[in-house]
Amino acid sequence: MSKTEESPTYMRRLEPATCALCGSDRRIVRFKEQPYAVVLCKTCGLTYVTPRLPDSELIPLVYDESYWRSPAARERGYTDYRKDADLYLRTFARRAGLIERYFGMPGRVLDVGCAAGYFLQVMAADGWDVYGIEPSPAIHATAAEALGAERVHLGSLATAKFPPRSFELITLWDVLEHTPDPLDTLWRVGGLLKPHGKVVIETQNVKSLMARLLGRRWQHYKHAEHLFHFDRKTLRAALERSEMTVLEMTARYAGKQISPAFVVERVKRLHPWLSTVCKPLLLLPQRGMYVNLYDELIVVAEPR
């Protein structure tokens, strides 16, 4: 648990949660890491975390500057999100290949949870008219500087003032699991898409082989930020309940460019001595390499 989560202010704010997909409080505890429990909804099968912060406290207590430059990224946030800009740009350039299969020409794109705006930079270079939403003031300034303040809304989908049916493409890269109400997010996304527009979502797959092998040591169990853990069934159910049709669901494009330093930091989740064993990797060039553990999903969907 990070120092942020250990603070008295944080601990006092925690509240019990119910299933965001079906509303049920019938659940099975998969495991506990105090003060959290990772549970499985007995009604619909969604895996989620309880207790958690109320919606209004998530941004100030979790997504401050210490999230984007974290001393323990294996527990919360990123070691240095801005420093790894080149890795994210190359990751999104690769994923653009998936998007090109669905669009014959560039259009208007909205990236929800755009962080520093790296995906939008790639899309702008390909001729797209780009817009972003970022709720964290700490990283919003970086995106606004790169793309223009008028193109990056500081806030949420609920506070953004985009006209209905105004985007050909909306993306949520590693975002849906962070949102306190995934169904509300998907309904709002559907309302902003033009007829035959597409939403592209990436999120972790809690039933992947890697997740099952690693158990509670799986790298995506970061309880303050990852409130929900979808799988193929629950992700499809969330989209169908939001009146969207799934066109494709794949792990093929879900890999990332990662640096040797990332590997050294993350293996501490498995065992502290592994970090020591892997330290020689820090001597390698930090340009990074493409890795896909097939424990994340990318889904393409459209409104019915």
C-alpha positions as a printed Julia matrix, in Angstrom:
304×3 Matrix{Float64}:
   0.0     0.0     0.0
   1.33    3.45   -0.95
   1.98    6.27    1.52
  -1.06    8.1     0.16
  -3.29    5.16    1.07
  -1.74    4.88    4.52
  -2.58    8.49    5.43
  -5.32    9.01    8.04
  -7.22   11.31    5.66
  -7.37    8.61    3.01
  -8.38    5.86    5.42
 -11.23    7.93    6.9
 -12.73    8.51    3.46
 -13.13    4.85    2.47
 -16.69    3.61    1.93
 -18.16    0.16    1.19
 -19.02   -0.44   -2.47
 -21.55   -2.57   -4.31
 -21.36   -3.99   -7.83
 -21.34   -1.21  -10.43
 -22.64   -3.52  -13.13
 -25.78   -4.94  -11.47
 -26.02   -3.15   -8.1
 -25.89   -6.35   -6.06
 -24.09   -6.57   -2.72
 -23.93  -10.4    -2.87
 -20.28  -11.26   -3.31
 -17.45  -13.68   -2.67
 -14.18  -12.37   -1.25
 -11.34  -13.4    -3.52
  -8.62  -11.99   -1.27
  -7.93   -9.18    1.17
  -5.13   -6.63    1.39
  -6.13   -4.35    4.23
  -8.08   -2.16    4.09
  -9.26   -3.52    0.74
 -11.03   -6.66   -0.38
 -11.1    -7.82   -3.99
 -14.51   -9.43   -4.43
 -16.52  -11.31   -7.06
 -20.16  -10.35   -7.58
 -22.3   -13.48   -7.13
 -25.0   -12.05   -9.4
 -23.12  -10.93  -12.54
 -19.5   -12.03  -12.03
 -17.83   -8.59  -11.97
 -14.65   -8.37   -9.89
 -14.35   -5.13   -7.93
 -12.7    -3.49   -4.92
 -14.36   -2.55   -1.64
 -14.14   -0.28    0.3
 -13.08    2.65   -1.87
 -13.06    6.41   -1.92
 -16.27    8.3    -2.71
 -16.33    9.69   -6.24
 -15.56   13.26   -5.16
 -12.37   12.24   -3.38
 -10.77   10.11   -6.1
  -9.07   12.89   -8.06
  -7.56   14.91   -5.18
  -6.44   11.9    -3.12
  -5.31    9.46   -5.84
  -4.46   11.37   -9.02
  -2.23   14.17   -7.76
   1.33   14.77   -8.97
   2.59   11.82   -6.89
   0.5     9.55   -9.12
   2.3    10.64  -12.29
   5.73   10.54  -10.59
   5.33    7.73   -8.09
   8.03    6.35   -5.77
   6.28    2.94   -5.87
   4.52    2.58   -9.22
   3.91   -1.12   -8.65
   1.38    0.0    -6.0
   0.02    3.25   -7.46
   0.59    5.37  -10.54
   3.65    5.67  -12.78
   7.35    6.06  -12.05
   7.58    9.06  -14.38
   4.79    9.3   -16.93
   6.2    12.31  -18.77
   9.73   10.89  -18.98
   8.35    7.83  -20.78
   6.66    9.91  -23.48
   8.51    8.16  -26.31
   7.36    4.75  -25.09
   3.71    5.85  -25.04
   3.95    7.49  -28.45
   5.31    4.28  -29.97
   2.67    2.21  -28.18
  -0.14    4.33  -29.59
   1.4     4.44  -33.06
   1.18    0.65  -33.06
  -2.43    0.69  -31.86
  -3.37    3.13  -34.6
  -3.21    0.11  -36.89
  -6.36   -1.26  -35.26
  -8.19    2.03  -35.7
  -7.21    2.29  -39.36
  -9.11   -0.95  -40.02
 -12.39    0.76  -39.09
 -11.91    4.2   -40.63
 -11.17    4.97  -44.24
 -10.28    8.58  -43.46
  -9.57   10.71  -40.37
 -12.43   12.24  -38.39
 -13.06   13.76  -34.98
 -11.69   11.83  -32.0
 -12.19   12.22  -28.24
  -9.78   10.51  -25.84
 -11.33   10.11  -22.38
  -8.68   10.13  -19.64
  -6.11   11.41  -22.11
  -3.38   11.99  -19.48
  -0.52   13.87  -21.2
  -2.2    13.55  -24.6
   0.21   11.11  -26.24
  -2.49    9.15  -28.1
  -3.96   12.39  -29.41
  -0.54   13.54  -30.64
  -0.3    10.35  -32.72
  -3.81   10.84  -34.11
  -3.22   14.53  -34.9
  -0.14   13.54  -36.9
  -2.44   11.21  -38.91
  -4.83   14.07  -39.69
  -7.49   13.58  -37.0
  -9.29   16.48  -35.29
  -8.37   15.71  -31.69
  -9.98   16.44  -28.32
  -9.33   15.09  -24.84
 -10.82   14.89  -21.37
  -8.53   14.65  -18.35
  -9.74   14.92  -14.72
  -6.31   15.18  -13.07
  -5.07   18.81  -12.94
  -1.53   17.52  -12.38
  -1.26   15.98  -15.87
  -3.91   18.05  -17.7
  -1.48   20.96  -18.0
   0.96   18.77  -19.96
  -1.73   17.76  -22.45
  -3.05   21.31  -22.78
   0.44   22.63  -23.52
   1.0    20.02  -26.23
  -2.43   20.15  -27.89
  -3.92   23.51  -26.94
  -6.02   24.34  -23.9
  -9.19   24.56  -26.01
  -8.77   20.91  -27.01
  -8.36   19.33  -23.57
 -11.2    19.6   -21.07
 -10.21   19.55  -17.4
 -12.9    17.45  -15.76
 -15.06   14.49  -16.69
 -17.51   13.39  -19.37
 -20.27   14.74  -17.12
 -18.79   18.25  -17.07
 -17.66   18.4   -20.71
 -19.92   20.4   -23.05
 -19.46   18.54  -26.31
 -22.56   18.42  -28.55
 -24.34   15.05  -28.88
 -23.32   12.84  -31.81
 -20.18   14.84  -32.51
 -17.37   12.23  -32.69
 -16.5     9.46  -35.1
 -14.2     7.86  -32.52
 -13.99    7.87  -28.72
 -11.21    6.03  -26.9
 -10.64    4.95  -23.3
  -7.12    3.58  -22.9
  -6.67    2.01  -19.44
  -9.49    4.2   -18.13
 -12.74    2.24  -17.63
 -11.39    0.36  -14.59
 -10.64    3.73  -12.93
 -14.09    5.26  -13.39
 -16.39    5.1   -10.35
 -19.45    4.39  -12.55
 -18.49    2.48  -15.73
 -22.07    2.2   -17.0
 -22.64    5.95  -16.74
 -19.35    6.49  -18.58
 -20.4     4.17  -21.41
 -23.86    5.76  -21.71
 -22.27    9.2   -22.04
 -19.8     7.88  -24.62
 -22.67    6.43  -26.66
 -24.43    9.79  -26.65
 -21.38   11.55  -28.08
 -20.8     9.12  -30.95
 -22.05    9.84  -34.44
 -24.14    7.14  -36.18
 -21.77    4.25  -36.9
 -19.14    5.9   -34.71
 -16.85    3.63  -32.72
 -15.61    3.39  -29.15
 -12.29    1.68  -28.48
 -11.66    0.54  -24.91
  -8.63   -1.05  -23.35
  -8.85   -2.6   -19.9
  -7.32   -5.47  -17.95
  -8.6    -9.05  -18.19
  -8.91  -10.53  -14.7
  -9.5   -14.01  -16.16
  -6.39  -13.97  -18.34
  -3.79  -16.68  -17.9
  -1.32  -14.2   -16.38
  -3.86  -12.98  -13.83
  -4.69  -16.54  -12.8
  -1.04  -17.58  -12.55
   0.05  -14.58  -10.45
  -3.02  -14.4    -8.22
  -2.9   -11.45   -5.84
   0.58  -10.55   -7.16
  -0.85   -9.69  -10.6
   0.46   -6.26  -11.58
  -3.0    -4.78  -12.2
  -4.19   -5.21   -8.61
  -3.61   -1.58   -7.62
  -6.58   -1.09   -5.36
  -6.73    2.7    -4.95
  -6.99    3.25   -8.71
  -8.24    0.02  -10.32
 -11.73   -0.13   -8.87
 -13.02   -2.81  -11.27
 -11.47   -5.78  -13.03
 -13.32   -6.83  -16.15
 -13.12  -10.01  -18.18
 -14.55  -10.83  -21.61
 -18.0   -11.63  -20.2
 -18.4    -8.62  -17.89
 -16.92   -6.17  -20.38
 -19.37   -7.36  -23.04
 -22.22   -7.15  -20.52
 -21.3    -3.55  -19.61
 -21.35   -2.53  -23.28
 -24.61   -4.35  -24.03
 -26.31   -2.72  -21.02
 -25.17    0.61  -22.46
 -26.83   -0.29  -25.78
 -23.6    -0.9   -27.64
 -22.74   -3.72  -30.0
 -19.32   -5.34  -29.69
 -17.55   -5.56  -33.05
 -14.22   -6.96  -31.87
 -12.58   -8.02  -28.63
  -8.9    -8.92  -28.73
  -5.66   -8.95  -26.75
  -3.6    -8.63  -29.92
  -3.07   -4.86  -29.81
  -2.99   -4.55  -26.01
   0.78   -4.75  -25.57
   2.97   -1.8   -24.59
   6.45   -0.45  -25.11
   8.21   -0.83  -21.74
  11.68    0.07  -20.52
  14.12   -2.18  -18.61
  13.57    0.12  -15.62
   9.85   -0.7   -15.73
  10.63   -4.42  -15.55
  12.98   -3.97  -12.59
  10.4    -1.94  -10.67
   7.42   -4.2   -11.35
   9.04   -7.55  -10.5
   9.17   -6.41   -6.88
   5.5    -7.45   -6.74
   6.6   -11.04   -7.22
   9.49  -11.03   -4.75
  11.93   -8.32   -3.56
  15.01  -10.32   -4.53
  13.85  -10.49   -8.15
  14.39   -6.75   -8.4
  18.0    -7.24   -7.33
  18.5   -10.08   -9.78
  17.1    -7.97  -12.62
  19.1    -4.81  -11.83
  21.65   -5.5   -14.6
  18.8    -4.7   -17.02
  19.25   -1.06  -16.02
  22.54   -1.08  -17.93
  20.67   -1.72  -21.17
  19.45    1.11  -23.42
  16.21    2.47  -21.99
  14.55    2.86  -25.39
  12.29   -0.04  -24.48
  10.77   -3.08  -26.1
   7.29   -4.19  -27.08
   5.72   -6.64  -24.62
   2.25   -8.18  -24.68
   1.36  -10.43  -21.73
  -2.16  -10.97  -23.16
  -3.68   -9.93  -19.83
  -5.44   -6.88  -21.27
  -8.31   -6.56  -23.72
  -9.11   -4.07  -26.45
 -12.73   -3.9   -27.52
 -14.26   -2.04  -30.46
 -17.97   -1.28  -30.2
 -20.64    0.97  -31.69
 -24.04    2.23  -30.5
 -27.02    0.16  -31.57
